[in-house]
Amino acid sequence: LKILTLSYYSTDMLGNTETTSYATIFNDTTPPISQVTNSPAYSTSIPVFVGFTVSDSSGSGVQLIELWYRVKSDTETEFNNWTYSELSSTVTTGMFQFDQVSVNGTYEFYTIAVDNVGNRESAPAQADSSTIFDNTSPTISGITGNTIGYTGEPKTITATVSDNILLTGASLYYTPIGESEQPPIDFSTSTAEVPVAT
């Protein structure tokens, strides 16, 4: 940053002289530096809170910081193009409330800052942070099993267990006739063996 201070005044033919005025000219060619500092690894609700920070310690000062994002839905294999979120801020540290969540999937974020003389930060080569958004519950369907079983032998129960993004577990609950509900059996592999009382 180079600074030039100017002083100026005018004088007329009768010798009247105005008070001296001063102006400062900045020669700033260096853009500010910003980044997304954090976003949740996973989210099921909107908005998604995205933290940021920006500095322009040797320049003319930060004018604004913009939040950019792209998304890869749970049905796609590639990310969409980067898009300006229409969210901006004039503070140097803060939190964006990102509410442009349109689909379940992975959202990536970065920021671009602009200083007071118009120097614009270049987009980074990769995202600063990412969040997986998923508000769709997993499902268990098509449950089938042995219709006839023998006392003391387990009955094999099968089903289709599915989720659009991240299945972390599934449980099968069962209640023998005349008894209380039994402890759940892991069902994440779509198969479970239910014991039959002797």
HELIX and SHEET records of a PDB file:
SHEET    1   A 2 LYS A   2  TYR A   8  0                                        
SHEET    2   A 2 SER A  21  ASN A  27 -1                                        
SHEET    1   B 3 ILE A  33  ASN A  38  0                                        
SHEET    2   B 3 VAL A  48  SER A  55 -1                                        
SHEET    3   B 3 THR A  93  PHE A  98 -1                                        
SHEET    1   C 5 TYR A  42  SER A  43  0                                        
SHEET    2   C 5 SER A 129  PHE A 133  1                                        
SHEET    3   C 5 GLY A 105  ASP A 115 -1                                        
SHEET    4   C 5 VAL A  62  SER A  73 -1                                        
SHEET    5   C 5 THR A  83  SER A  89 -1                                        
SHEET    1   D 3 THR A 139  GLY A 145  0                                        
SHEET    2   D 3 LYS A 155  SER A 162 -1                                        
SHEET    3   D 3 THR A 191  VAL A 194 -1                                        
SHEET    1   E 2 SER A 171  LEU A 172  0                                        
SHEET    2   E 2 ILE A 185  ASP A 186 -1                                        
END                                                                             
